[in-house]
Amino acid sequence: MDKASSDHKNICDPPGGILIWIIIFLELFTFGAALIAMVIYSKDEPQIFSESRSHLNVIFGTINTILLLTSGFFMVKSVEKFKLGAIEKTSFYLKLTMLGGLLFLALKSIEYIDKIKAGLTIGYNTFFTFYWMLTLFHVIHILVGLIILGTVFIGIRKRNCTITINDFEASAAFWHMCDLIWLLLFPIIYLIF
Amino acid sequence: MKSQYFKIWFFLIVLTIISALFSDNFKNGAIVILVLSVLKFIGVSFYFMEIKKAHIIWKASVVSFVTIFFVIIMLTI
């Protein structure tokens, strides 16, 4: 395991590496632009957006936010332990991180099933078109994040671990990016209309 | 350092719960919700993603993005 820590004060070396941060900003711009479009559309149909928003379960959304933030906290602990070379504790916190992601997906699935049963599908109205597209796109990011974390988990358990701190930090940055995207989605989709 | 991350996590959870409470119960709640969201975004990026240890350009980029984004949303709603 490469424990060499890098100088994050260098402009070309933010935590996780410059490439992951380029991806993070691209993702944030993409979701941000879609959310701005959603708010602009809401000006044409304020009643529909307000009524549709009331069909969403704010408690589910809040619990999911808490799950992702808690998962992010465990990810931070996992990175901290990895830097100390404590593989057992790194694995433990990584498992908790992934559990948070899985619970998020489980609750999101319950929410999706409720919406489908109520007939609130992607074509129901403009609000639900945005709801399904944005939240499903976010779910895909969570799935990719879980695959990345699962790969890292398997990697650090191997006797000849080749995972470097930069690899680990980049994986963590991707996972936190899922938090950041949700922190944009949650207030706008679930709370403000 | 250990307790600092826990404090940040606790702060983020409290802000999330306050945001949820504001969704239906208060007039002009949207502005409060969006301001709290900016704080949560900065909390995650600066502390969990350790951008506070990065070059000032990265810090400025994150703060600029989230500020401009939520100002556009506030002006549009």
Chai-1 contact restraints between the chains, C-beta under 6 A:
chainA,res_idxA,chainB,res_idxB,connection_type,confidence,min_distance_angstrom,max_distance_angstrom,comment,restraint_id
A,H8,B,K53,contact,1.0,0.0,6.0,A-B,restraint_1
A,H8,B,A54,contact,1.0,0.0,6.0,A-B,restraint_2
A,K9,B,H55,contact,1.0,0.0,6.0,A-B,restraint_3
A,I11,B,H55,contact,1.0,0.0,6.0,A-B,restraint_4
A,I11,B,I57,contact,1.0,0.0,6.0,A-B,restraint_5
A,P14,B,A54,contact,1.0,0.0,6.0,A-B,restraint_6
A,P14,B,W58,contact,1.0,0.0,6.0,A-B,restraint_7
A,P15,B,E50,contact,1.0,0.0,6.0,A-B,restraint_8
A,G32,B,F69,contact,1.0,0.0,6.0,A-B,restraint_9
A,I36,B,I72,contact,1.0,0.0,6.0,A-B,restraint_10
A,V39,B,I73,contact,1.0,0.0,6.0,A-B,restraint_11
A,V39,B,T76,contact,1.0,0.0,6.0,A-B,restraint_12
A,V39,B,I77,contact,1.0,0.0,6.0,A-B,restraint_13
A,I40,B,T76,contact,1.0,0.0,6.0,A-B,restraint_14
A,V58,B,A20,contact,1.0,0.0,6.0,A-B,restraint_15
A,V58,B,S23,contact,1.0,0.0,6.0,A-B,restraint_16
A,T62,B,A20,contact,1.0,0.0,6.0,A-B,restraint_17
A,T65,B,T16,contact,1.0,0.0,6.0,A-B,restraint_18
A,I66,B,I13,contact,1.0,0.0,6.0,A-B,restraint_19
A,L69,B,L12,contact,1.0,0.0,6.0,A-B,restraint_20
A,G72,B,F48,contact,1.0,0.0,6.0,A-B,restraint_21
A,F73,B,W9,contact,1.0,0.0,6.0,A-B,restraint_22
A,V76,B,Y5,contact,1.0,0.0,6.0,A-B,restraint_23
A,V76,B,F48,contact,1.0,0.0,6.0,A-B,restraint_24
A,A173,B,M49,contact,1.0,0.0,6.0,A-B,restraint_25
A,H176,B,F48,contact,1.0,0.0,6.0,A-B,restraint_26
A,H176,B,M49,contact,1.0,0.0,6.0,A-B,restraint_27
A,D179,B,V44,contact,1.0,0.0,6.0,A-B,restraint_28
A,L180,B,V44,contact,1.0,0.0,6.0,A-B,restraint_29
A,L183,B,K40,contact,1.0,0.0,6.0,A-B,restraint_30
A,L183,B,F41,contact,1.0,0.0,6.0,A-B,restraint_31
A,P187,B,I33,contact,1.0,0.0,6.0,A-B,restraint_32
A,P187,B,S37,contact,1.0,0.0,6.0,A-B,restraint_33
A,L191,B,S23,contact,1.0,0.0,6.0,A-B,restraint_34
A,L191,B,I33,contact,1.0,0.0,6.0,A-B,restraint_35
A,I192,B,A30,contact,1.0,0.0,6.0,A-B,restraint_36
A,I192,B,I33,contact,1.0,0.0,6.0,A-B,restraint_37
